[in-house]
Amino acid sequence: MGYVYLAFAICSEIIGTSALNMSKQFSKLGPSVLVIICYALSFYLLSHVLKTVPIGIAYAIWSGVGIAAISLIGVVFFKQHLDFAGMLGIGCIIVGVVILNGFSNAGH
């Protein structure tokens, strides 16, 4: 169940971070409220993840998937540019998360 909570925590964090960009430095009420709700929900869910998943593993997955997803959202929805070095770095993060989950016994 920990990984289900983790998936929802990641989704909530991604929505909150996207809303953070749309809040225009907290000058727009709707996106600002969404940021606060989503971040609070994300950390609440992450706290439940830690009952069954080690903190290092949970945080690596949470932050790694979040970085990759937000980078993609930035390119697709916010018309931000991601150069080769940025793509390579994000690729390394994704590979690290895959290795951590697929080959390490640290989270099992």
Stockholm file with secondary structure:
# STOCKHOLM 1.0

chainA/1-108         MGYVYLAFAICSEIIGTSALNMSKQFSKLGPSVLVIICYALSFYLLSHVLKTVPIGIAYAIWSGVGIAAISLIGVVFFKQHLDFAGMLGIGCIIVGVVILNGFSNAGH
#=GR chainA/1-108 SS CHHHHHHHHHHHHHHHHHHHHHTTTTTSHHHHHHHHHHHHHHHHHHHHHTTTSCHHHHHHHHHHHHHHHHHHHHHHHSCCCCCHHHHHHHHHHHHHHHHHHHHCSTTC
#=GC SS_cons         CHHHHHHHHHHHHHHHHHHHHHTTTTTSHHHHHHHHHHHHHHHHHHHHHTTTSCHHHHHHHHHHHHHHHHHHHHHHHSCCCCCHHHHHHHHHHHHHHHHHHHHCSTTC
//
